[in-house]
Amino acid sequence: MERRISTSKTRRPDSFLKDKMRETSLPPLHHPPPPPPPRPPHPLPQRTVMRTSTPA
C-alpha cells in the first residue's frame, strides 16, 4: 500500500510538471537547444561545376 501511494504521488507531480513544461514549451530550467551549425557551401561548388559544364 505504501509503495503504491508513493508511486502514485510521484507520478502525479511528474505528470503535472510535464504538462506545465509542455505548456511553457521553453521552461527556464531547461536551456534552449543550441542553434543549428552553419551549412557548408555545397550548392555553390555544385552550381559552379554545372556552369562550367554547361558552356563546355
DRENDO-1510 file (C-alpha; in Angstrom, 1 decimal, always signed):
<recs>
REC; n; res; u; v; w
REC; 1; MET; +0.0; +0.0; +0.0 .
REC; 2; GLU; +2.7; +2.5; +1.0 .
REC; 3; ARG; +4.7; +1.7; -2.2 .
REC; 4; ARG; +1.6; +2.2; -4.4 .
REC; 5; ILE; +0.8; +5.5; -2.7 .
REC; 6; SER; +4.4; +6.7; -3.1 .
REC; 7; THR; +4.4; +5.8; -6.8 .
REC; 8; SER; +1.1; +7.4; -7.4 .
REC; 9; LYS; +2.2; +10.6; -5.6 .
REC; 10; THR; +5.5; +10.7; -7.5 .
REC; 11; ARG; +3.7; +10.0; -10.8 .
REC; 12; ARG; +1.2; +12.8; -10.2 .
REC; 13; PRO; +3.7; +15.6; -9.8 .
REC; 14; ASP; +5.7; +14.3; -12.7 .
REC; 15; SER; +2.7; +14.5; -15.0 .
REC; 16; PHE; +1.9; +17.9; -13.7 .
REC; 17; LEU; +5.4; +19.1; -14.2 .
REC; 18; LYS; +5.5; +17.6; -17.7 .
REC; 19; ASP; +2.2; +19.3; -18.5 .
REC; 20; LYS; +3.5; +22.6; -17.2 .
REC; 21; MET; +6.7; +22.2; -19.1 .
REC; 22; ARG; +4.8; +21.4; -22.3 .
REC; 23; GLU; +2.6; +24.4; -21.8 .
REC; 24; THR; +5.6; +26.7; -21.4 .
REC; 25; SER; +7.3; +25.0; -24.3 .
REC; 26; LEU; +10.5; +26.7; -23.1 .
REC; 27; PRO; +10.9; +26.3; -19.4 .
REC; 28; PRO; +13.6; +28.3; -17.6 .
REC; 29; LEU; +15.1; +25.1; -16.1 .
REC; 30; HIS; +15.7; +23.5; -19.5 .
REC; 31; HIS; +18.2; +25.6; -21.5 .
REC; 32; PRO; +17.1; +26.1; -25.1 .
REC; 33; PRO; +18.6; +23.8; -27.8 .
REC; 34; PRO; +21.9; +25.0; -29.4 .
REC; 35; PRO; +21.5; +26.8; -32.8 .
REC; 36; PRO; +22.0; +24.6; -35.9 .
REC; 37; PRO; +25.5; +24.6; -37.3 .
REC; 38; PRO; +26.1; +26.7; -40.5 .
REC; 39; ARG; +25.6; +24.5; -43.6 .
REC; 40; PRO; +28.8; +24.1; -45.7 .
REC; 41; PRO; +28.8; +25.8; -49.2 .
REC; 42; HIS; +27.6; +22.7; -51.1 .
REC; 43; PRO; +25.2; +24.3; -53.6 .
REC; 44; LEU; +27.9; +26.9; -54.6 .
REC; 45; PRO; +30.5; +24.5; -55.9 .
REC; 46; GLN; +27.8; +22.4; -57.5 .
REC; 47; ARG; +26.5; +25.5; -59.3 .
REC; 48; THR; +30.0; +26.5; -60.5 .
REC; 49; VAL; +30.6; +23.0; -61.8 .
REC; 50; MET; +27.3; +23.0; -63.6 .
REC; 51; ARG; +28.0; +26.4; -65.1 .
REC; 52; THR; +31.5; +25.2; -66.3 .
REC; 53; SER; +29.9; +22.0; -67.7 .
REC; 54; THR; +27.1; +23.8; -69.5 .
REC; 55; PRO; +29.3; +26.1; -71.6 .
REC; 56; ALA; +31.8; +23.4; -72.3 .
</recs>
